[in-house]
Amino acid sequence: MVFGVSIIGGSGYTGAELLRILGMHGDVEVLHVTSRELAGTPVSGRLPNVTGTDLSYEMPEPGMYLDSELIFICVPHTQAMGMVPDILGNSRVVDLSADYRLNDRGVYEEVYGVKHTSPELESVYGLPELHRDQTVGARLVANPGCYPTGAILALAPLLEASLVETGRIVIDSKSGSSGAGKKPTDFTHHPEVAGAVKPYRVTDHRHIAEIDQELSLISGNRVRVSFTPHLVPISRGILTTCHVFPDDPGLDFRGAFEQFYSDSPFVRIRDEVPGLLGVVGSNYCDIGMELDRRTGRLVVVSAIDNLTKGASGQAVQNMNIMMGLPETRALGAPGLYP
């Protein structure tokens, strides 16, 4: 049985990636794609990789989603919370903004600088590898941020088993420019990025709150990570390097990862530390590790595509789980090489 979905805010990179993946799905029909800026424009005329559709961008209007069983919301942070309460009366929601990711209203308001207008709504943090059971049948799923996806997946098995110190976790991430969205800025414009590696928000990136929250929950103890992101001159992908300190460097860390992710079809434990080739364009997260026996430091590296496993692919993965479909539906394609 085919069910209807809609995309609110479908003109950006995450909306485009959703359309690409949903076009291969078979169990869904995209009914509406909204964009205030592009209303009336054929979708296929704006997205070179989306063909064979007669969809046009629409101006969002009240009540237009009543024919959709699930809505993907791809609007900027702080805007989704004004839409979700009305939509939930009729449809399930996967929100790709940050508005429902944080459990503590005070933390959200501190990080994003606005008052949360619907904190009473219950949401599931949509990292399936941690919250698959809660996602089944959920009405509202908060799709994780791209940096937290790579970081949390790289660290969760170690913290769940209490294998490393919780007070010394250092995370270094390098992301392609598509993570900053479609509109160029002085920081993300190609001439500013090409040939450069640019650290930013080196101690206070807003995704730290998500990482701390989820790692603390799985650890059972308060975790506060040190996290620094970098912008690198590629279009897609996030490579995350985590430095942790085991209590016993002789433990079987790889075995802990393999056991933790034994039922997770999109996490692959590699024999060597991974790179981005092989995951870009896919919903996979590759993880590898190496122990520094000189210092006792364990280095764990994860690689994802920031637009797929870090955003739209994970959103479809959540939709599949919410709607009782096979988790891998439309998501099994391998990554690109080279």
JOSUL-V267669 format. One record per pair of residues at least 6 apart in sequence whose ideal C-beta (glycine too) atoms are under 8 Angstrom apart, sorted by sequence separation. I is the first residue (numbers start at 1). J is the second residue. If there is no record, write none. Layout:
I_J + I_J
This chain:
9_15 + 10_16 + 22_28 + 35_41 + 44_50 + 58_64 + 65_71 + 87_93 + 102_108 + 109_115 + 125_131 + 135_141 + 157_163 + 158_164 + 184_190 + 186_192 + 192_198 + 216_222 + 261_267 + 278_284 + 279_285 + 291_297 + 292_298 + 304_310 + 307_313 + 308_314 + 319_325 + 320_326 + 321_327 + 23_30 + 43_50 + 44_51 + 73_80 + 109_116 + 124_131 + 128_135 + 159_166 + 180_187 + 181_188 + 216_223 + 246_253 + 279_286 + 291_298 + 292_299 + 320_327 + 7_15 + 10_18 + 22_30 + 38_46 + 44_52 + 75_83 + 108_116 + 144_152 + 180_188 + 215_223 + 261_269 + 278_286 + 290_298 + 291_299 + 305_313 + 320_328 + 10_19 + 44_53 + 84_93 + 99_108 + 102_111 + 126_135 + 289_298 + 290_299 + 320_329 + 33_43 + 43_53 + 73_83 + 98_108 + 124_134 + 212_222 + 215_225 + 289_299 + 317_327 + 320_330 + 7_18 + 19_30 + 44_55 + 46_57 + 73_84 + 84_95 + 105_116 + 108_119 + 124_135 + 177_188 + 187_198 + 212_223 + 258_269 + 289_300 + 317_328 + 320_331 + 7_19 + 42_54 + 43_55 + 212_224 + 257_269 + 274_286 + 288_300 + 289_301 + 42_55 + 43_56 + 177_190 + 187_200 + 212_225 + 274_287 + 287_300 + 288_301 + 316_329 + 19_33 + 42_56 + 43_57 + 73_87 + 98_112 + 105_119 + 124_138 + 155_169 + 211_225 + 274_288 + 287_301 + 316_330 + 317_331 + 41_56 + 42_57 + 80_95 + 84_99 + 123_138 + 126_141 + 254_269 + 273_288 + 287_302 + 316_331 + 40_56 + 41_57 + 71_87 + 84_100 + 124_140 + 126_142 + 155_171 + 177_193 + 211_227 + 268_284 + 270_286 + 272_288 + 273_289 + 286_302 + 287_303 + 5_22 + 40_57 + 80_97 + 99_116 + 122_139 + 123_140 + 124_141 + 125_142 + 126_143 + 127_144 + 208_225 + 266_283 + 267_284 + 268_285 + 270_287 + 271_288 + 273_290 + 285_302 + 286_303 + 15_33 + 39_57 + 79_97 + 81_99 + 122_140 + 123_141 + 124_142 + 126_144 + 266_284 + 267_285 + 268_286 + 269_287 + 270_288 + 285_303 + 286_304 + 313_331 + 38_57 + 39_58 + 78_97 + 80_99 + 81_100 + 121_140 + 123_142 + 125_144 + 208_227 + 266_285 + 268_287 + 269_288 + 285_304 + 15_35 + 39_59 + 71_91 + 73_93 + 77_97 + 79_99 + 80_100 + 151_171 + 207_227 + 267_287 + 284_304 + 70_91 + 71_92 + 72_93 + 73_94 + 76_97 + 77_98 + 78_99 + 100_121 + 127_148 + 33_55 + 35_57 + 65_87 + 69_91 + 70_92 + 71_93 + 72_94 + 73_95 + 74_96 + 75_97 + 77_99 + 101_123 + 103_125 + 127_149 + 130_152 + 151_173 + 205_227 + 207_229 + 283_305 + 5_28 + 7_30 + 10_33 + 30_53 + 33_56 + 34_57 + 35_58 + 36_59 + 68_91 + 69_92 + 70_93 + 71_94 + 73_96 + 74_97 + 100_123 + 150_173 + 174_197 + 203_226 + 205_228 + 282_305 + 2_26 + 3_27 + 4_28 + 5_29 + 6_30 + 10_34 + 11_35 + 19_43 + 33_57 + 34_58 + 36_60 + 62_86 + 66_90 + 70_94 + 72_96 + 73_97 + 101_125 + 129_153 + 205_229 + 279_303 + 281_305 + 285_309 + 2_27 + 3_28 + 4_29 + 5_30 + 6_31 + 7_32 + 9_34 + 10_35 + 30_55 + 33_58 + 34_59 + 65_90 + 127_152 + 203_228 + 278_303 + 279_304 + 280_305 + 283_308 + 284_309 + 1_27 + 2_28 + 3_29 + 4_30 + 5_31 + 6_32 + 7_33 + 8_34 + 9_35 + 11_37 + 32_58 + 34_60 + 65_91 + 127_153 + 130_156 + 147_173 + 202_228 + 273_299 + 279_305 + 282_308 + 283_309 + 2_29 + 4_31 + 6_33 + 7_34 + 11_38 + 20_47 + 23_50 + 129_156 + 201_228 + 274_301 + 276_303 + 281_308 + 282_309 + 6_34 + 19_47 + 95_123 + 147_175 + 201_229 + 273_301 + 274_302 + 275_303 + 20_49 + 23_52 + 146_175 + 199_228 + 200_229 + 274_303 + 276_305 + 20_50 + 23_53 + 34_64 + 199_229 + 200_230 + 257_287 + 279_309 + 283_313 + 305_335 + 16_47 + 19_50 + 199_230 + 200_231 + 282_313 + 283_314 + 32_64 + 94_126 + 198_230 + 199_231 + 257_289 + 10_43 + 16_49 + 32_65 + 85_118 + 88_121 + 146_179 + 197_230 + 198_231 + 283_316 + 16_50 + 19_53 + 78_112 + 84_118 + 197_231 + 198_232 + 283_317 + 11_46 + 77_112 + 81_116 + 82_117 + 196_231 + 197_232 + 239_274 + 254_289 + 31_67 + 32_68 + 78_114 + 81_117 + 85_121 + 197_233 + 239_275 + 253_289 + 31_68 + 81_118 + 84_121 + 196_233 + 239_276 + 193_231 + 195_233 + 253_291 + 193_232 + 194_233 + 237_276 + 100_140 + 171_211 + 193_233 + 101_142 + 28_70 + 100_142 + 234_276 + 237_279 + 249_291 + 99_142 + 101_144 + 188_231 + 237_280 + 266_309 + 98_142 + 101_145 + 187_231 + 236_280 + 249_293 + 95_140 + 236_281 + 246_291 + 253_298 + 11_57 + 92_138 + 93_139 + 95_141 + 169_215 + 10_57 + 92_139 + 93_140 + 94_141 + 95_142 + 96_143 + 98_145 + 249_296 + 92_140 + 93_141 + 95_143 + 283_331 + 92_141 + 94_143 + 166_215 + 249_298 + 246_296 + 284_334 + 88_139 + 180_231 + 245_296 + 266_317 + 282_333 + 284_335 + 8_60 + 88_140 + 179_231 + 245_297 + 246_298 + 281_333 + 282_334 + 166_219 + 244_297 + 245_298 + 282_335 + 18_72 + 169_223 + 171_225 + 173_227 + 175_229 + 177_231 + 243_297 + 244_298 + 281_335 + 282_336 + 166_221 + 170_225 + 171_226 + 172_227 + 173_228 + 174_229 + 175_230 + 243_298 + 280_335 + 281_336 + 18_74 + 84_140 + 159_215 + 166_222 + 169_225 + 170_226 + 171_227 + 172_228 + 173_229 + 174_230 + 175_231 + 176_232 + 177_233 + 243_299 + 244_300 + 278_334 + 279_335 + 280_336 + 8_65 + 15_72 + 162_219 + 166_223 + 167_224 + 169_226 + 170_227 + 171_228 + 173_230 + 174_231 + 175_232 + 177_234 + 178_235 + 242_299 + 278_335 + 6_64 + 147_205 + 152_210 + 156_214 + 160_218 + 172_230 + 174_232 + 176_234 + 177_235 + 178_236 + 241_299 + 242_300 + 277_335 + 278_336 + 6_65 + 15_74 + 148_207 + 152_211 + 156_215 + 159_218 + 160_219 + 176_235 + 179_238 + 241_300 + 242_301 + 277_336 + 278_337 + 14_74 + 147_207 + 151_211 + 155_215 + 159_219 + 176_236 + 241_301 + 242_302 + 277_337 + 176_237 + 240_301 + 277_338 + 6_68 + 12_74 + 145_207 + 148_210 + 152_214 + 156_218 + 175_237 + 176_238 + 239_301 + 240_302 + 265_327 + 266_328 + 4_67 + 5_68 + 8_71 + 148_211 + 152_215 + 175_238 + 239_302 + 240_303 + 265_328 + 4_68 + 5_69 + 6_70 + 7_71 + 8_72 + 9_73 + 10_74 + 147_211 + 159_223 + 174_238 + 239_303 + 240_304 + 4_69 + 5_70 + 6_71 + 7_72 + 8_73 + 9_74 + 145_210 + 173_238 + 174_239 + 238_303 + 266_331 + 3_69 + 5_71 + 6_72 + 8_74 + 9_75 + 144_210 + 148_214 + 173_239 + 174_240 + 237_303 + 238_304 + 3_70 + 5_72 + 7_74 + 8_75 + 173_240 + 237_304 + 238_305 + 172_240 + 173_241 + 237_305 + 238_306 + 171_240 + 172_241 + 236_305 + 237_306 + 171_241 + 172_242 + 236_306 + 171_242 + 172_243 + 236_307 + 170_242 + 171_243 + 238_310 + 169_242 + 170_243 + 151_225 + 169_243 + 170_244 + 8_83 + 169_244 + 151_227 + 168_244 + 168_245 + 165_244 + 147_227 + 164_244 + 165_245 + 164_245 + 165_246 + 14_96 + 147_229 + 164_246 + 165_247 + 163_246 + 164_247 + 130_214 + 163_247 + 6_91 + 125_210 + 162_247 + 163_248 + 154_240 + 158_244 + 127_214 + 155_242 + 125_213 + 130_218 + 150_238 + 154_242 + 158_246 + 163_251 + 125_214 + 150_239 + 151_240 + 155_244 + 150_240 + 163_253 + 147_238 + 151_242 + 146_238 + 147_240 + 163_256 + 112_206 + 111_206 + 158_253 + 161_256 + 111_209 + 158_256 + 157_256 + 161_260 + 157_257 + 160_260 + 108_209 + 107_209 + 157_259 + 157_260 + 156_260 + 157_261 + 107_213 + 102_209 + 98_206 + 102_210 + 101_210 + 104_213 + 103_213 + 102_213 + 98_210 + 101_213 + 153_267 + 179_306 + 178_306 + 179_307 + 178_307 + 176_306 + 175_306 + 179_310 + 129_261 + 153_285 + 154_287 + 153_287 + 164_298 + 129_264 + 150_285 + 128_264 + 149_285 + 129_266 + 129_267 + 158_298 + 158_300 + 155_300 + 154_300 + 154_301 + 154_302 + 153_302 + 151_302 + 153_304 + 150_302 + 150_303 + 150_304 + 149_304 + 146_304 + 146_306 + 149_309 + 150_310 + 146_307 + 149_310 + 147_310 + 146_310 + 13_178 + 145_310 + 146_311 + 149_314 + 144_310 + 13_181 + 143_311 + 12_181 + 13_182 + 12_182 + 144_314 + 11_182 + 143_314 + 143_315 + 143_318 + 141_318 + 141_322 + 135_318 + 138_322 + 136_321 + 137_322 + 128_314 + 135_321 + 136_322 + 127_314 + 135_322 + 137_324 + 126_314 + 136_324 + 126_315 + 128_317 + 132_321 + 128_318 + 126_318 + 128_321 + 132_327 + 128_327 + 96_311 + 96_312 + 96_315 + 94_315 + 94_318 + 94_319 + 94_322 + 92_322 + 92_323 + 72_315 + 72_319 + 70_319 + 70_322 + 70_323 + 69_323 + 21_308 + 17_307 + 17_308 + 21_312 + 25_316 + 28_319 + 20_312 + 21_313 + 14_307 + 13_307 + 17_311 + 18_312 + 22_316 + 17_312 + 21_316 + 17_313 + 27_323 + 14_311 + 15_312 + 18_315 + 13_311 + 14_312 + 18_316 + 27_325 + 14_315 + 27_329 + 26_329 + 25_329 + 26_330 + 25_330 + 24_330 + 22_330 + 21_330 + 24_333 + 21_331 + 5_319 + 3_323
